[in-house]
Amino acid sequence: MKKQGATLVDPADIETFGKFDDSELLVFLYELKADLNAYLARLTPGAPVRTLKDIIEFNERNRQKEMPYFGQDLFLKAEAKGPLTEKEYIDALQKNRQLARTEGIDALMDKHQLDAIVAPTGGPAWITDLVTGDHFGGGSSNAAAVAGYPNINVTAGFIFGLPVGISFFGRAWSEPTLIRLGYAFEQATKARQAPRFLPSVELPS
């Protein structure tokens, strides 16, 4: 990016990062139920499921096929939530916007006069492990997601054949700038490879 003429500011950390994890999950649960129910309600008559509750019951009836390794904990927690008019939801949404927008992305961009924030999207992709669980190593996408701000991800490279991404995100309505930056990065690196459907993945020994 420096070779292409970009001025980088590093470090440039979002000071509220990690402080909205609980409210982020709370909003997710409420909106999962509300949005999924709204989507399912629009399905044609005779659809096998019309609500989140229907999906939960379907999964339970077909537990051996649908949930041989994992349960549906998040579905159950979401189903227990009320409508989007609940005070708990409204307060959590306001907290998210304050921490991720005003005191988060907006504050950081104002402080350093940034056009965009650039960070690894996450660690290398991982293989599903039924013994030791999830190997997610962290990422940068939840700040923009919680804020409701745009985030563009492009391929930065590959590790053991699995892609690693880089994210460009910023304040509200910054899509034109982010698209230009993401496209310039793609053209300068040519890191993207067409997806391949391999029978297996070779892992480091």
VENURZI-V647034 format. One line per field, one symbol per residue. psi: psi as a letter, one per 40 degrees, with the letter a starting at -180 (. if undefined). burial: 1 if it has 16 or more other C-alpha atoms within 10 Angstrom, else 0. A space follows every 10 residues. Layout:
psi = ???
burial = ???
This chain:
psi = dddeeihhhh igihdeheef dddddddddd dddddddddd deiiieidie iddddddddd dfddddfddi afddddddde iaieehdddd dddddddddd cdecdddddd defidihhih daaiiihhhe deahfheiae dddddddfii hhhihdaihf ehihihihia iifedddddd dddddddddf diihiigidi hhii.
burial = 0000000000 0001011001 0011011111 1111001001 0000000011 1110010010 0000000000 0000100110 1100000010 0110111111 1011111110 0001111101 1111100000 0000000001 1111011011 1111111000 0011111111 1000100110 1100100000 1100000000 00000
